[in-house]
């Protein structure tokens, strides 16, 4: 791919696909960060969408400006020698943690939907991710942008039908369980949700910014990507609220809701969900491998395979637990990164 080949659609689709993996599309992230707060969760979601648009563009622009082949170039240029190294370590750690969560999410689907051992689903996801990442950034972008429209369509269908198969719509105003939320304050939930997603998305967005010489594509791609993420998040949010509190007892709430509508829809959604988990897993694994090795080298290939195997072992901790405990911590690390990026964007102008 030459720099001029990438389109606004591919920028937006890659951005969306990097973020909406197991936690987003399954409904578990939206449940933990927003739905437990009830209708007040909409404020947190609006904050998150605003941050997705603004900081998605900043990361893409900085990646373009510094001709970044990995996120490290952007982080070190904006954060300086001390904060750059600190942020780099945080991103590296949570890229691996998120990869483990994606593998665990696939295992949960194989268990809840197909009645198969969760480890089998984890192995499938780990192997698929490793194979794709071995092809480099071009393969990662193509894989991600292909799956995104399918997922958004599936979310829209399930959300619309849930209006007819859910309980009394007044449950939206009564569902409020903040004590169960991953973050107890609804506004802070929005900030941390966006910051940890951006913390992990920077691994793909930074090198993606260097795939075009037309910066307007990055501006529109970030805007469409952030709005697309917001649309999907709001649909999942209201769908889960309509099915509270029963939906909260499942590791994959959206699969439970799809099953209430139709067993066939649940079956189809499970495969689309696996595809979305795959897009985030390959993004995280690529960013992790690119941080330590030269893309395409023998060391890169060996490192990718070994990382996939270790993440598979770490995934046995469990999907819901990883989302509940790991992601809010990543959010605080993400805030440090966003402050650094803001300073870097202003300073380099």
C-alpha positions as CSV (number, residue, x, y, z in Angstrom):
1,X,0.0,0.0,0.0
2,X,1.3,3.4,-0.9
3,X,0.6,6.3,1.4
4,X,-2.0,7.8,-0.9
5,X,-4.0,4.5,-1.2
6,X,-5.7,4.6,2.2
7,X,-9.2,6.2,2.2
8,X,-11.2,8.1,4.8
9,X,-13.4,4.9,5.2
10,X,-10.3,2.8,5.9
11,X,-9.1,5.3,8.5
12,X,-12.5,5.4,10.2
13,X,-13.1,1.6,10.0
14,X,-9.6,0.8,11.3
15,X,-10.1,3.2,14.2
16,X,-13.5,1.7,15.0
17,X,-12.3,-1.9,14.6
18,X,-9.3,-1.4,16.8
19,X,-11.6,-0.3,19.7
20,X,-14.6,-2.5,19.3
21,X,-13.3,-5.9,20.3
22,X,-14.5,-8.3,22.9
23,X,-15.3,-5.8,25.6
24,X,-17.3,-3.4,23.4
25,X,-19.2,-5.7,21.0
26,X,-20.0,-8.2,23.8
27,X,-21.6,-5.4,25.9
28,X,-19.4,-6.2,28.9
29,X,-17.5,-2.8,28.7
30,X,-20.6,-0.8,28.2
31,X,-22.2,-2.6,31.1
32,X,-19.3,-2.1,33.5
33,X,-18.6,1.6,32.6
34,X,-22.1,3.0,31.7
35,X,-25.1,0.7,32.0
36,X,-24.6,0.1,35.7
37,X,-25.0,3.9,36.1
38,X,-28.4,3.8,34.5
39,X,-29.6,6.8,32.4
40,X,-26.8,8.9,33.9
41,X,-24.4,6.7,31.8
42,X,-25.4,8.7,28.7
43,X,-23.4,11.7,30.0
44,X,-20.3,9.5,30.4
45,X,-20.8,8.1,26.9
46,X,-21.0,11.6,25.4
47,X,-17.8,12.5,27.1
48,X,-16.1,9.4,25.7
49,X,-17.3,10.1,22.2
50,X,-16.0,13.7,22.3
51,X,-12.6,12.3,23.4
52,X,-12.6,9.7,20.7
53,X,-13.0,12.3,18.0
54,X,-10.5,14.8,19.3
55,X,-7.7,12.4,20.5
56,X,-8.1,10.0,17.6
57,X,-7.3,12.9,15.3
58,X,-4.4,14.1,17.5
59,X,-2.8,10.6,17.4
60,X,-3.3,10.2,13.7
61,X,-1.8,13.7,13.0
62,X,1.2,13.1,15.2
63,X,1.8,9.7,13.6
64,X,1.8,11.5,10.2
65,X,4.0,14.3,11.4
66,X,6.7,12.0,12.9
67,X,6.4,9.3,10.1
68,X,5.8,6.8,12.9
69,X,6.2,3.1,12.1
70,X,5.2,2.3,15.7
71,X,3.5,4.2,18.5
72,X,6.9,4.5,20.4
73,X,8.0,7.3,18.0
74,X,4.9,9.4,18.8
75,X,5.1,8.8,22.6
76,X,8.8,9.6,22.9
77,X,8.5,12.8,20.8
78,X,5.6,14.1,22.8
79,X,6.4,12.8,26.3
80,X,10.1,13.5,26.3
81,X,12.7,11.1,27.8
82,X,11.1,10.5,31.2
83,X,7.3,10.6,30.6
84,X,7.8,9.1,27.2
85,X,9.4,6.0,28.8
86,X,6.7,5.8,31.5
87,X,3.9,6.0,29.0
88,X,5.6,3.5,26.7
89,X,5.8,1.0,29.6
90,X,2.1,1.5,30.5
91,X,1.0,1.1,26.9
92,X,3.2,-2.0,26.4
93,X,1.8,-3.7,29.5
94,X,-1.8,-3.0,28.7
95,X,-1.5,-4.0,25.0
96,X,-0.5,-7.4,26.3
97,X,-3.3,-7.3,28.9
98,X,-5.9,-6.3,26.4
99,X,-4.7,-9.1,24.0
100,X,-5.2,-11.6,26.9
101,X,-8.7,-10.1,27.4
102,X,-9.6,-10.6,23.7
103,X,-8.5,-14.2,23.8
104,X,-10.5,-14.7,27.1
105,X,-13.5,-13.1,25.4
106,X,-13.4,-15.6,22.5
107,X,-13.2,-18.4,25.0
108,X,-16.3,-17.1,26.8
109,X,-18.2,-17.2,23.6
110,X,-17.2,-20.7,22.8
111,X,-18.3,-21.7,26.3
112,X,-21.7,-19.8,26.5
113,X,-22.7,-20.1,22.8
114,X,-21.3,-23.4,21.6
115,X,-20.9,-25.4,24.8
116,X,-17.2,-26.0,24.0
117,X,-14.3,-25.6,26.4
118,X,-13.2,-21.9,26.7
119,X,-9.6,-22.9,26.1
120,X,-10.5,-24.1,22.7
121,X,-11.9,-20.7,21.7
122,X,-8.8,-19.1,23.2
123,X,-6.5,-21.2,21.1
124,X,-8.5,-20.4,17.9
125,X,-8.2,-16.6,18.6
126,X,-4.5,-16.7,19.5
127,X,-3.6,-18.7,16.4
128,X,-5.7,-16.4,14.0
129,X,-4.2,-13.3,15.5
130,X,-0.6,-14.5,15.3
131,X,-1.0,-15.6,11.6
132,X,-2.5,-12.2,10.7
133,X,0.1,-10.1,12.5
134,X,2.9,-12.0,10.8
135,X,1.7,-10.3,7.5
136,X,2.4,-6.8,8.9
137,X,0.4,-3.6,9.1
138,X,-1.2,-4.0,5.7
139,X,-2.8,-7.2,6.7
140,X,-3.9,-5.8,10.0
141,X,-5.6,-2.8,8.4
142,X,-7.4,-4.9,5.8
143,X,-8.6,-7.4,8.4
144,X,-10.0,-4.7,10.7
145,X,-11.7,-2.5,8.0
146,X,-13.5,-5.6,6.5
147,X,-15.2,-6.6,9.7
148,X,-16.4,-3.3,11.1
149,X,-19.5,-2.7,8.9
150,X,-20.8,-6.2,9.8
151,X,-20.5,-5.6,13.5
152,X,-22.2,-2.2,13.4
153,X,-25.1,-3.7,11.3
154,X,-25.4,-6.6,13.8
155,X,-25.5,-4.2,16.7
156,X,-28.2,-2.1,15.0
157,X,-30.4,-5.2,14.3
158,X,-30.1,-6.6,17.8
159,X,-30.8,-3.1,19.3
160,X,-33.9,-2.5,17.2
161,X,-35.4,-5.9,17.9
162,X,-34.7,-5.6,21.6
163,X,-37.2,-2.8,21.7
164,X,-39.9,-5.3,20.9
165,X,-38.6,-8.2,23.0
166,X,-37.4,-6.4,26.0
167,X,-39.4,-5.6,29.2
168,X,-41.3,-2.4,29.9
169,X,-39.3,0.5,28.5
170,X,-39.6,2.3,31.9
171,X,-36.8,0.0,33.2
172,X,-34.4,2.5,31.5
173,X,-35.2,5.1,34.2
174,X,-35.0,2.6,37.1
175,X,-31.9,0.6,36.3
176,X,-29.2,2.1,38.5
177,X,-26.5,0.0,40.1
178,X,-23.4,2.2,40.4
179,X,-21.9,0.1,43.2
180,X,-21.4,-2.7,40.7
181,X,-19.7,-0.4,38.1
182,X,-16.0,-0.6,37.3
183,X,-15.8,3.1,38.0
184,X,-18.2,4.5,40.6
185,X,-18.6,8.0,39.1
186,X,-20.5,8.2,35.7
187,X,-18.5,11.2,34.3
188,X,-15.2,9.7,35.3
189,X,-16.3,6.4,33.7
190,X,-16.5,8.2,30.3
191,X,-13.1,9.7,30.7
192,X,-11.4,6.4,31.7
193,X,-13.3,4.4,29.1
194,X,-12.0,6.7,26.3
195,X,-8.5,7.0,27.7
196,X,-7.8,3.3,28.1
197,X,-9.3,2.6,24.6
198,X,-7.0,5.3,23.2
199,X,-4.1,3.9,25.2
200,X,-4.4,0.7,23.3
201,X,-5.6,2.2,20.0
202,X,-2.5,4.3,19.7
203,X,-0.6,1.2,18.7
204,X,-2.5,1.1,15.4
205,X,-3.5,4.8,15.0
206,X,0.1,6.2,15.2
207,X,1.4,4.1,12.2
208,X,-1.9,4.5,10.4
209,X,-1.4,8.3,10.4
210,X,1.7,7.8,8.2
211,X,-0.3,5.9,5.6
212,X,-1.5,9.0,3.7
213,X,0.0,12.3,2.7
214,X,-3.5,13.9,2.8
215,X,-4.1,15.1,6.4
216,X,-7.8,15.9,5.7
217,X,-8.3,12.1,5.4
218,X,-7.1,11.8,8.9
219,X,-9.4,14.6,10.2
220,X,-12.5,13.1,8.6
221,X,-11.4,9.5,9.5
222,X,-11.1,10.4,13.1
223,X,-14.5,12.2,13.1
224,X,-16.3,9.4,11.4
225,X,-14.5,6.8,13.6
226,X,-15.4,8.6,16.8
227,X,-19.0,9.1,15.8
228,X,-19.3,5.5,14.6
229,X,-18.0,4.3,18.0
230,X,-20.5,6.6,19.7
231,X,-23.4,5.2,17.7
232,X,-22.5,1.6,18.4
233,X,-21.9,2.3,22.1
234,X,-25.3,4.1,22.6
235,X,-27.2,1.3,20.8
236,X,-25.5,-1.3,23.0
237,X,-26.1,0.9,26.1
238,X,-29.8,1.2,25.6
239,X,-30.2,-2.4,24.6
240,X,-28.5,-3.6,27.8
241,X,-30.6,-1.1,30.0
242,X,-33.8,-2.6,28.5
243,X,-32.7,-6.0,29.7
244,X,-31.3,-5.1,33.2
245,X,-30.7,-6.6,35.6
246,X,-30.8,-10.1,33.9
247,X,-28.3,-9.1,31.2
248,X,-25.6,-8.2,33.9
249,X,-25.3,-11.9,34.9
250,X,-23.8,-12.9,31.6
251,X,-20.2,-12.5,30.5
252,X,-21.5,-11.8,27.0
253,X,-24.7,-9.7,27.6
254,X,-25.3,-9.0,23.9
255,X,-25.4,-12.7,23.1
256,X,-27.9,-13.2,25.8
257,X,-30.1,-10.5,24.4
258,X,-29.8,-11.7,20.8
259,X,-30.8,-15.2,22.1
260,X,-34.1,-13.7,23.5
261,X,-34.9,-12.5,20.1
262,X,-33.9,-15.5,18.0
263,X,-31.6,-18.4,18.3
264,X,-30.6,-17.9,14.7
265,X,-29.7,-14.2,15.4
266,X,-27.7,-15.3,18.5
267,X,-25.8,-17.8,16.3
268,X,-25.0,-15.2,13.7
269,X,-24.1,-12.5,16.2
270,X,-21.7,-14.9,18.0
271,X,-19.6,-15.2,14.8
272,X,-19.6,-11.5,14.1
273,X,-18.5,-10.9,17.7
274,X,-15.7,-13.4,17.3
275,X,-14.6,-11.4,14.2
276,X,-14.6,-8.2,16.1
277,X,-12.6,-9.7,18.9
278,X,-10.2,-10.8,16.3
279,X,-9.7,-7.2,14.9
280,X,-8.8,-5.9,18.3
281,X,-6.6,-8.8,19.1
282,X,-4.5,-8.4,16.0
283,X,-4.2,-4.6,16.6
284,X,-3.0,-5.2,20.2
285,X,-0.6,-8.0,19.2
286,X,0.8,-6.0,16.3
287,X,1.4,-2.9,18.5
288,X,3.1,-5.1,21.1
289,X,5.4,-6.9,18.6
290,X,6.2,-3.6,16.8
291,X,7.3,-2.1,20.0
292,X,10.1,-4.6,20.6
293,X,11.1,-5.8,17.1
294,X,11.6,-4.7,13.5
295,X,8.5,-5.5,11.4
296,X,9.1,-8.4,9.1
297,X,12.3,-9.6,10.7
298,X,12.9,-13.1,12.0
299,X,12.9,-11.7,15.6
300,X,9.5,-10.1,14.9
301,X,8.0,-13.5,13.8
302,X,9.4,-15.4,16.7
303,X,8.3,-12.6,19.2
304,X,4.8,-12.6,17.7
305,X,4.3,-16.3,18.1
306,X,5.7,-16.4,21.7
307,X,3.6,-13.4,22.7
308,X,0.4,-15.0,21.4
309,X,1.2,-18.2,23.4
310,X,1.9,-16.3,26.6
311,X,-1.3,-14.2,26.2
312,X,-3.3,-17.5,25.8
313,X,-2.0,-18.6,29.2
314,X,-2.8,-15.2,30.8
315,X,-6.4,-15.3,29.3
316,X,-7.3,-18.1,31.8
317,X,-7.8,-15.3,34.4
318,X,-11.3,-14.8,32.9
319,X,-12.9,-12.2,30.6
320,X,-15.3,-10.3,33.0
321,X,-12.6,-10.1,35.6
322,X,-10.0,-8.7,33.2
323,X,-12.5,-6.0,32.0
324,X,-13.5,-5.1,35.6
325,X,-10.0,-4.8,37.1
326,X,-7.6,-4.2,34.3
327,X,-9.4,-1.7,32.1
328,X,-10.0,1.1,34.8
329,X,-6.3,0.9,35.8
330,X,-5.4,1.3,32.1
331,X,-7.7,4.3,32.0
332,X,-5.6,6.2,34.5
333,X,-2.5,5.3,32.5
334,X,-4.3,6.6,29.4
335,X,-5.0,10.0,31.0
336,X,-1.2,10.5,31.4
337,X,-0.8,9.7,27.7
338,X,-3.5,12.1,26.6
339,X,-2.0,14.9,28.6
340,X,1.3,14.2,27.0
341,X,-0.2,14.1,23.5
342,X,-2.1,17.4,24.1
343,X,1.2,19.1,25.2
344,X,3.0,17.5,22.2
345,X,0.4,18.7,19.7
346,X,0.5,22.3,21.0
347,X,4.3,22.3,21.4
348,X,5.1,21.0,17.9
349,X,2.8,23.5,16.3
